[in-house]
Amino acid sequence: MQQNREACTKQHYEVTHADLPLSCPMEGMRLWDAHPRVYLPIEETGKAMCPYCSAEFTLKNE
């Protein structure tokens, strides 16, 4: 993941198993202008939605 990427700006993110455990904002995103970090359970269904910014996450098969 690219460091200091703006947080909470996209509505959909594709993530891989390397991004787990999944949090929003994700590792490497700047935090000063983001909502509090929340961990999202994506392992069982392959999809998750952030309760703060409504960003959707999809777990890609590698």
CYANA upper distance limits for C-alpha pairs under 8 A (distance plus 0.5 A):
  1 MET  CA     27 GLU  CA      7.89
  1 MET  CA     28 GLY  CA      6.74
  2 GLN  CA     28 GLY  CA      6.72
  2 GLN  CA     29 MET  CA      8.17
  3 GLN  CA     28 GLY  CA      4.89
  3 GLN  CA     29 MET  CA      6.55
  3 GLN  CA     30 ARG  CA      8.17
  4 ASN  CA     28 GLY  CA      6.13
  4 ASN  CA     29 MET  CA      5.32
  4 ASN  CA     30 ARG  CA      5.26
  5 ARG  CA     28 GLY  CA      7.14
  5 ARG  CA     29 MET  CA      5.13
  5 ARG  CA     30 ARG  CA      6.55
  6 GLU  CA     29 MET  CA      6.24
  6 GLU  CA     30 ARG  CA      6.35
  7 ALA  CA     25 PRO  CA      6.24
  7 ALA  CA     26 MET  CA      8.15
  7 ALA  CA     29 MET  CA      5.84
  7 ALA  CA     30 ARG  CA      6.56
  7 ALA  CA     31 LEU  CA      7.39
  7 ALA  CA     33 ASP  CA      7.88
  7 ALA  CA     34 ALA  CA      6.32
  8 CYS  CA     24 CYS  CA      8.15
  8 CYS  CA     25 PRO  CA      6.92
  8 CYS  CA     34 ALA  CA      6.90
  8 CYS  CA     35 HIS  CA      8.37
  8 CYS  CA     53 CYS  CA      6.96
  8 CYS  CA     55 ALA  CA      7.71
 10 LYS  CA     55 ALA  CA      7.21
 11 GLN  CA     54 SER  CA      7.55
 11 GLN  CA     55 ALA  CA      4.96
 11 GLN  CA     56 GLU  CA      6.48
 12 HIS  CA     55 ALA  CA      6.09
 12 HIS  CA     56 GLU  CA      5.19
 12 HIS  CA     57 PHE  CA      6.30
 12 HIS  CA     58 THR  CA      8.27
 13 TYR  CA     55 ALA  CA      7.95
 13 TYR  CA     56 GLU  CA      6.78
 13 TYR  CA     57 PHE  CA      5.37
 13 TYR  CA     58 THR  CA      6.92
 14 GLU  CA     57 PHE  CA      6.28
 14 GLU  CA     58 THR  CA      5.40
 14 GLU  CA     59 LEU  CA      6.50
 14 GLU  CA     60 LYS  CA      6.83
 15 VAL  CA     19 ASP  CA      6.61
 15 VAL  CA     57 PHE  CA      7.31
 15 VAL  CA     58 THR  CA      6.57
 15 VAL  CA     59 LEU  CA      5.49
 15 VAL  CA     60 LYS  CA      6.39
 16 THR  CA     20 LEU  CA      7.84
 16 THR  CA     59 LEU  CA      6.01
 16 THR  CA     60 LYS  CA      5.76
 16 THR  CA     61 ASN  CA      7.39
 16 THR  CA     62 GLU  CA      7.26
 17 HIS  CA     59 LEU  CA      7.80
 17 HIS  CA     60 LYS  CA      8.29
 17 HIS  CA     62 GLU  CA      8.24
 21 PRO  CA     39 TYR  CA      7.69
 21 PRO  CA     40 LEU  CA      8.23
 22 LEU  CA     26 MET  CA      7.36
 22 LEU  CA     39 TYR  CA      6.25
 22 LEU  CA     40 LEU  CA      6.04
 22 LEU  CA     41 PRO  CA      7.66
 22 LEU  CA     42 ILE  CA      7.76
 23 SER  CA     27 GLU  CA      7.90
 23 SER  CA     37 ARG  CA      6.91
 23 SER  CA     38 VAL  CA      5.93
 23 SER  CA     39 TYR  CA      4.64
 23 SER  CA     40 LEU  CA      6.08
 24 CYS  CA     37 ARG  CA      6.01
 24 CYS  CA     38 VAL  CA      6.02
 24 CYS  CA     39 TYR  CA      7.00
 24 CYS  CA     40 LEU  CA      7.86
 24 CYS  CA     50 CYS  CA      7.11
 25 PRO  CA     29 MET  CA      6.84
 25 PRO  CA     31 LEU  CA      7.83
 25 PRO  CA     34 ALA  CA      7.53
 25 PRO  CA     35 HIS  CA      7.98
 25 PRO  CA     36 PRO  CA      8.30
 25 PRO  CA     37 ARG  CA      6.20
 25 PRO  CA     38 VAL  CA      7.88
 30 ARG  CA     34 ALA  CA      7.91
 31 LEU  CA     35 HIS  CA      8.09
 35 HIS  CA     52 TYR  CA      7.35
 35 HIS  CA     53 CYS  CA      8.32
 38 VAL  CA     50 CYS  CA      8.19
 40 LEU  CA     48 ALA  CA      6.90
 40 LEU  CA     49 MET  CA      7.99
 40 LEU  CA     50 CYS  CA      7.58
 41 PRO  CA     48 ALA  CA      7.11
 42 ILE  CA     46 GLY  CA      5.60
 42 ILE  CA     47 LYS  CA      5.81
 42 ILE  CA     48 ALA  CA      5.84
 42 ILE  CA     57 PHE  CA      8.44
 42 ILE  CA     58 THR  CA      8.34
 42 ILE  CA     59 LEU  CA      7.58
 43 GLU  CA     47 LYS  CA      8.38
 43 GLU  CA     59 LEU  CA      8.27
 46 GLY  CA     58 THR  CA      6.25
 46 GLY  CA     59 LEU  CA      5.37
 46 GLY  CA     60 LYS  CA      8.23
 47 LYS  CA     56 GLU  CA      7.78
 47 LYS  CA     57 PHE  CA      6.05
 47 LYS  CA     58 THR  CA      5.18
 47 LYS  CA     59 LEU  CA      6.77
 48 ALA  CA     56 GLU  CA      6.38
 48 ALA  CA     57 PHE  CA      5.66
 48 ALA  CA     58 THR  CA      7.27
 49 MET  CA     54 SER  CA      6.19
 49 MET  CA     55 ALA  CA      6.12
 49 MET  CA     56 GLU  CA      5.02
 49 MET  CA     57 PHE  CA      6.65
 50 CYS  CA     54 SER  CA      5.28
 50 CYS  CA     55 ALA  CA      5.83
 50 CYS  CA     56 GLU  CA      7.12
